[in-house]
Amino acid sequence: AVAAFVIGVGYLEKLILRARHVEVQILGDKHGSIYHLYERDCTVQRRNQKVVERAPAPYLNDAQRAEICELGRRICAHVGYECAGTVEFLMDMDTGKFYFIEVTPRVQVEHTVTEVVTGVDIVKIAEGRTLAEATGIAHQEEIQLRGHALQCRVTTEDPQNNFIPDYGRITAYRSATGMGIRLDGGTAYAGGVITRYYDSLLVKVTAWAPTPGQAIARMDRALREFRIRGVSTNIDFVINLLKHPTFLSNTY
């Protein structure tokens, strides 16, 4: 510890053999108000990069959801947290207990799934305004979950070549559309040049539906509508992931 970090201090973390990654979206203002926007499941990861994000976590019951959301709210209230942030936990699949990981003090890539199931614009939290003014919601109890959502990231990684990011010119680009589909894109268009110097993310696809199964089916349909030529993408990999029995049974 001294050699690496100068200070000879360390701490032990509990080993959780079968863990889920669950995080709570928090909003805070300068007036002491703290709202939670319920939780997201971010368990499906590759090399610590989140691949599929869902809201709400489909495997939590009402008591577990209330417990983890209150834990996240209490942590942020204790330090007087302001603006948007996320309190991240590991959930022990065997005991159902939650263990704190960290607070991420920013808007995260996966904030879109929370926005579509709560109807709250997370980015709109303006400096100095109260949460009630910024969101139009007077009390925590008014924030309700509506349906289910999941987000997948379309990247220029090549799954058949150890997920090495591909680069080159996009010769053809067609994205998905339709009810319940939200696209958060950047520079993906026909003729666009993908370089090796930036993140491989092309577009975030968010699908919403009344039930988890319908949301997954809608995402599957949307991913199949994409047509991207000139660079390799991870689309087929994600489509296969969404059909995996372990994913569909929420036992991942």
C-alpha positions in Angstrom: 0.0 0.0 0.0 2.8 2.4 0.8 4.6 1.6 -2.4 1.5 2.1 -4.6 -0.4 4.8 -2.7 2.0 6.4 -0.3 -0.3 5.7 2.7 -0.1 2.3 4.4 -3.8 2.0 4.9 -6.1 -0.7 3.5 -9.5 -2.3 4.1 -11.2 -5.6 3.4 -14.2 -6.0 1.2 -16.6 -8.9 1.5 -16.3 -11.5 -1.3 -19.6 -12.1 -3.0 -19.4 -15.2 -5.2 -22.8 -14.7 -7.0 -23.4 -11.0 -7.3 -25.7 -8.7 -9.1 -24.9 -5.1 -9.8 -27.8 -2.8 -8.8 -27.6 1.0 -8.6 -30.0 3.7 -7.4 -30.5 7.0 -9.3 -30.4 10.0 -7.0 -31.3 13.7 -7.5 -30.4 16.3 -4.9 -30.7 20.1 -4.7 -29.0 22.9 -2.8 -32.0 23.1 -0.4 -31.6 19.6 1.1 -34.1 17.7 -0.9 -33.1 14.2 -2.1 -35.2 12.1 -4.5 -34.5 8.6 -5.7 -35.6 7.5 -9.1 -35.6 3.8 -8.2 -33.0 1.3 -9.3 -31.3 -0.1 -12.4 -29.8 -3.5 -13.0 -26.4 -3.4 -14.6 -25.3 -7.0 -14.0 -24.6 -7.9 -17.6 -21.1 -6.7 -18.1 -18.0 -7.5 -20.1 -14.6 -6.5 -18.8 -16.3 -4.3 -16.3 -18.1 -2.5 -19.1 -21.9 -2.5 -18.8 -23.5 -4.2 -21.8 -27.2 -4.2 -20.9 -28.9 -1.9 -18.4 -32.5 -2.4 -17.2 -35.0 -0.5 -15.1 -36.4 -1.5 -12.8 -34.4 -4.6 -11.8 -36.7 -7.4 -12.8 -35.7 -9.8 -10.0 -36.3 -7.5 -7.0 -39.5 -7.7 -5.0 -41.2 -4.7 -3.5 -39.5 -5.0 -0.1 -36.0 -5.3 -1.7 -36.7 -2.4 -4.0 -37.8 -0.2 -1.1 -34.7 -1.2 0.9 -32.1 -0.5 -1.7 -33.7 2.8 -2.8 -33.8 4.0 0.8 -30.2 3.0 1.3 -29.2 5.1 -1.7 -31.2 8.0 -0.5 -29.9 7.9 3.0 -26.2 7.8 1.8 -26.7 10.9 -0.3 -28.8 12.7 2.3 -26.0 12.2 4.9 -23.5 14.0 2.8 -25.8 16.7 1.4 -25.5 15.4 -2.2 -26.4 17.8 -5.0 -27.3 17.3 -8.6 -27.6 13.9 -10.3 -25.7 10.8 -9.1 -25.8 7.1 -8.7 -25.3 4.9 -5.6 -24.0 1.5 -6.7 -24.4 -1.8 -4.8 -23.7 -5.4 -5.2 -26.6 -7.8 -4.3 -25.7 -11.2 -2.9 -27.9 -13.6 -4.9 -27.7 -16.2 -2.1 -28.7 -14.0 0.8 -30.5 -11.0 -0.9 -28.3 -8.5 1.0 -26.9 -5.4 -0.5 -23.3 -4.1 -0.2 -22.2 -0.6 -1.0 -19.7 -0.2 -3.9 -19.4 3.6 -4.6 -21.2 6.8 -5.5 -20.8 7.9 -9.2 -21.2 11.7 -9.0 -22.4 12.3 -12.6 -25.1 11.5 -15.2 -24.4 7.9 -16.3 -24.6 6.4 -19.8 -27.5 4.2 -18.7 -29.6 7.1 -17.3 -32.0 6.8 -20.2 -33.7 3.7 -18.9 -34.6 5.5 -15.7 -35.9 8.5 -17.6 -38.3 6.4 -19.6 -39.8 4.5 -16.7 -40.1 7.5 -14.4 -40.8 10.3 -16.9 -38.2 12.5 -15.2 -35.6 14.4 -17.3 -32.4 13.7 -15.2 -30.3 16.2 -17.2 -32.7 19.0 -16.5 -31.7 19.5 -12.8 -30.6 23.2 -13.0 -28.2 24.7 -10.5 -30.0 26.6 -7.8 -33.5 25.4 -8.5 -35.3 23.1 -6.1 -36.1 19.6 -7.2 -39.8 20.4 -7.2 -39.2 23.3 -9.6 -36.8 21.3 -11.9 -38.9 18.2 -12.1 -42.4 19.4 -11.5 -42.7 16.7 -8.7 -43.4 18.0 -5.3 -42.7 14.8 -3.3 -40.9 11.5 -3.6 -44.1 9.6 -3.4 -45.3 11.1 -6.7 -42.5 9.4 -8.6 -43.9 6.2 -10.0 -42.5 3.4 -12.1 -44.2 2.8 -15.4 -43.4 -0.3 -17.3 -39.9 -1.7 -18.0 -36.9 -0.5 -20.1 -33.6 -1.8 -21.2 -30.6 -0.2 -22.9 -28.1 -1.7 -25.2 -25.0 -0.1 -26.6 -24.2 -0.4 -30.3 -20.4 -0.3 -30.6 -17.9 -0.8 -33.4 -16.3 -3.7 -31.5 -15.7 -7.0 -33.3 -17.1 -9.9 -31.2 -15.4 -12.4 -33.5 -12.0 -10.8 -33.0 -11.9 -10.6 -29.2 -14.0 -7.5 -29.3 -11.2 -5.3 -30.8 -12.7 -1.9 -31.7 -13.0 -1.6 -35.5 -12.4 1.7 -37.4 -13.0 3.0 -40.9 -15.7 4.7 -42.9 -19.4 3.9 -42.4 -20.6 3.1 -45.9 -24.2 2.6 -45.0 -26.2 3.5 -41.8 -29.8 3.0 -41.0 -31.1 3.1 -37.4 -34.2 1.7 -35.8 -37.4 3.5 -35.0 -40.9 2.9 -33.7 -43.0 3.1 -30.6 -41.1 2.6 -27.4 -37.6 3.1 -29.0 -35.3 5.9 -28.0 -32.0 6.5 -29.7 -29.1 8.5 -28.2 -26.6 8.8 -31.0 -23.5 10.7 -31.8 -21.6 10.8 -35.1 -23.0 7.6 -36.7 -24.1 8.3 -40.3 -23.3 7.1 -43.8 -20.0 8.5 -44.7 -18.9 9.1 -41.1 -15.3 8.1 -40.2 -14.7 6.0 -37.1 -11.2 6.5 -35.8 -9.2 4.5 -33.3 -8.8 7.4 -31.0 -12.3 7.6 -29.4 -14.7 5.4 -27.6 -16.3 2.7 -29.9 -19.9 3.7 -28.9 -22.1 4.5 -31.9 -25.5 4.8 -30.4 -27.5 3.9 -27.3 -30.7 2.1 -27.9 -33.4 2.2 -25.2 -36.6 0.1 -25.5 -39.6 0.6 -23.3 -42.7 -1.6 -22.9 -45.3 -2.5 -20.2 -43.6 -5.8 -19.3 -39.9 -7.0 -19.2 -40.6 -9.6 -21.9 -42.2 -7.1 -24.2 -39.3 -4.7 -23.7 -36.8 -7.4 -24.6 -38.8 -8.3 -27.7 -39.0 -4.7 -28.8 -35.3 -4.3 -28.3 -34.6 -7.4 -30.4 -36.8 -6.0 -33.2 -35.0 -2.6 -33.1 -31.5 -4.1 -33.2 -32.5 -6.2 -36.2 -33.6 -3.0 -38.0 -30.1 -1.5 -37.9 -28.1 -1.6 -41.0 -24.5 -0.6 -40.5 -21.8 -1.3 -43.2 -18.1 -0.5 -43.4 -17.3 -1.3 -39.8 -17.9 -4.3 -37.6 -20.5 -4.0 -34.8 -21.6 -5.9 -31.7 -25.3 -6.0 -32.8 -25.5 -9.8 -33.5 -23.7 -10.4 -30.2 -26.3 -8.4 -28.2 -29.2 -10.0 -30.1 -27.9 -13.5 -29.1 -27.4 -12.3 -25.5 -31.1 -11.2 -25.3 -32.2 -14.7 -26.3 -30.0 -16.5 -23.8 -32.1 -18.6 -21.3 -30.1 -17.3 -18.4 -30.9 -13.7 -19.4 -34.6 -14.4 -20.0 -34.9 -16.2 -16.6 -33.3 -13.4 -14.7 -30.7 -15.8 -13.2 -27.6 -14.0 -14.5 
